[in-house]
Amino acid sequence: MSNNRIGVLVMSYGTPESMDGIEAYYTHIRRGNAPAPEQLAELTALYEAVVGGVFPLRENTNRQVTGLQTALDAIAPGRYACYQGLKHASPFIEDGVAKMAEDGIKRAVSVVLAPHYSTMSVGGYNKRANEKAEELGIEMASVESYHLHPKLIEALVDRVVSALNKFDRKEPIKVLFSAHSLPVRIRESNDPYESQLMETSSAVAERAGVTDWEFTWQSAGRTREPWLGPDILETLQDVADKNYKQVLSVPVGFVSDHLEVLYDLDIEAKAAASELGMKFERIEMLNTDPFYMETLAESVEAKDRWR
């Protein structure tokens, strides 16, 4: 490979490639501490509940990397080469950077499959990528966020409008935008995560003609410190108490069919809504939507051009 090409490190949280890899994956998340048998059984049960022991989740990420390569080739044929780097599974972020160096890459751009910046998420990914790149002599620039990219907003608007057609439009519909919760302490440093999520939600709601909406959180970690809330399960109770019978879930903080979508929303939240007598639907995820792939490609190209 010519070292004139620009490497593109596509980063995400990662997921096991098979059911056999769950323990190693969970151990890595726990910083080398193996999970207790009951914890491992619980996580295994979640994966089995959504995919029956088969793993399309990892395949979704692989397809997004391939889709981004195609979109970049359309913008600048032959200029970019995509590599994958995962936070908690192989190939790890450092592995992706090492592969670039092996291929003779001298300049690169990193981008995370998450539109909203937080020092605890995207910031951490980019830090690892940049440290490894510096070690190997690669000049690395990083995309920090793309939460208001016009094509991202357009793709989300299309999904909201389409999903609303599943409801009785003559009756009230509460639209709940959501994202992965983070510890409350991010507010102490004026972390932009919350404000960027609200900006995306507001832009999508306005473009989709939605006025009856609110933002909620989901998938909080099980730690002793407080996490951002309210959780979507609490919000559903509040919505039911206000006599709503229809809820549309818009997990705007996620870009593909993650476990937090397929289980936390499609199974857990939907069951809670059913018990409360409410119809619950969610939008289709972005996955390899052409507009999302173009969002990523244009964000990479802009960072490459203006660094």
Buried (B, 14 or more C-beta within 10 A) or exposed (E): EEEEBBBBBBBBBBBBBEBEBBBBBBBBBEEEEEBEEEBBEEBBEBBEBBBEEEBEBBEBBEBBBBBBBEBBBEEBEEBBBBBBBBBBBBBBBBBBBBBBBEBEBBBBBBBBBBBBBBBBBBBBBBEBBBBBBEEBEBBBBBBBBBBEBEBBBBBBBBBBBEBBEEBEEEEBBBBBBBBBBBBEEBEEEEBBBBEBBBBBBBBBBEBBEBEEBBBBBBBBEEEEEEBBBBBBBEBBBEBBEEEBBBBBBBBBBBBBBBBBBBBBBBEBBBEBBEEBEBBBBBBEBBBBBEBBBBBBBBBBBBBBEEE
